[in-house]
Amino acid sequence: MRLGVLDVGSNTVHLLVVDAHPGARPLPAHSHKAELRLAELLDTDGAIGPQGVDRLVITIGEALEAAEDKGVEDVLPFATSAVREAANADAVLSRVERETGISLTVLSGEEEARLTFLAARRWFGWSAGRLLVLDIGGGSLEIAYGLDEEPDKAVSLPLGAGRLTSLWLPGDPPDPADVRSLRRHVRATIARTVGEFSRLGGGPDHVVGTSKTFKQLARIAGASRSADGLYVQRGLSRAALEEWVPKLVAMTERDRCELPGVSVGRARQVLAGALVAEAAMDLFEVAELEICPWALREGVILRRLDRMPSVRAQRGAGCDRGTPSVLGASDDGSTAAPRAGDGASRSAGSVGSPFC
């Protein structure tokens, strides 16, 4: 079937259209996105202002039209930190549903981390061993660690590149004192969580970075272009970050736009993203990580596919026929967002015949 994932993030509203069925790799068919930077549109009370809500409703409407044009059978709509943490989140969600017909599932930070981890695990496979996955979004930093498809530990920290830029780095170029203050804040916040992961024992066999921020930082440091394809290995070293952070501090937003892989919309926040990446890699003692092409959107798709009845089940082989909906469904058909620990790795046929 053709699925559409509608991701209302802190930076963009992104519709990803894929051709997918259980047991197969989702194939990208179309991408439609618009930069709203919701994380930077919050007023002093922490609410998304009227203009921001207007733009959000219009943008979601345009994404739904694109989904219809591309023959999407089912749209999986979700929102992350910018909507989740807005003081007027309920009002925003109500208006979106009233005017577009879409009911956005608001993912918790931990759910974001778990779904992103699932995507990374499926991309790299079991041979990657224990994974440490880092994801820097516009509003938050997600960290997850584990050996299976469900991580042993998953956390979300309010260290997104857009959020930090808006709150801490008003200048262009930024004041070095502001950069220093932000650096201290980022490192103190991450350091509080490091011990929780250390207590799990051992260490990661493979460290992964996902999200646009990590991809841009890797490209700045010399990684291959996205045009070279998904299967080209791309990495980012802490040494390269340590070399580039002082350069980014000295640059204006216009200067950063000239860097390879940095879009106009992301140029302002790439420094904050670099500070978060450098701190995470340093505090978790990561010398180098590999960039994963899949992240949260793919995790949502994979979770949905895991819950779809297989062909064998549809033919009456005795498997559970509960109908999946947006991100998941109970046996009575009621919808629910994925819950931490509800079995991301469980296939649709895990009850009954193992071949379902």
Number of C-alpha atoms within 10 A of each C-alpha: 13 19 26 31 24 25 23 27 23 27 23 19 22 21 27 23 25 21 16 18 21 18 12 10 13 19 12 15 14 14 15 15 17 16 14 19 21 27 28 20 20 21 13 8 10 15 19 26 17 12 9 18 19 14 13 21 19 15 20 24 17 17 22 21 11 18 25 14 9 15 13 18 11 16 21 23 21 22 21 23 25 29 26 20 17 20 16 16 17 12 13 23 20 15 17 21 14 12 12 15 12 20 17 21 21 21 19 20 21 19 23 31 28 33 29 26 34 27 25 27 29 16 16 15 12 13 9 15 15 20 24 27 30 25 26 26 25 30 29 24 24 26 28 26 25 22 16 17 22 22 24 15 16 24 19 23 17 19 24 27 29 26 27 25 24 16 10 18 22 13 14 13 16 20 14 14 10 14 19 13 12 20 17 13 16 22 17 13 14 20 15 9 16 13 11 13 20 11 8 12 8 9 16 18 13 17 23 23 28 25 19 21 26 26 25 24 26 25 20 20 19 15 19 18 17 15 7 8 10 12 9 14 12 20 22 24 17 19 14 17 21 15 11 16 17 12 12 21 19 16 16 15 21 13 13 24 18 12 16 17 22 20 14 12 15 23 20 28 21 27 29 28 28 22 24 25 24 22 24 21 19 15 14 19 11 17 13 17 22 19 24 25 21 21 23 22 22 23 23 29 23 27 22 24 23 23 26 24 22 22 12 14 19 14 11 11 16 14 21 20 18 16 16 22 19 21 22 22 19 13 11 9 13 12 16 14 17 23 14 17 12 9 13 24 18 14 21 25 22 15 13 13 12 10 12 21
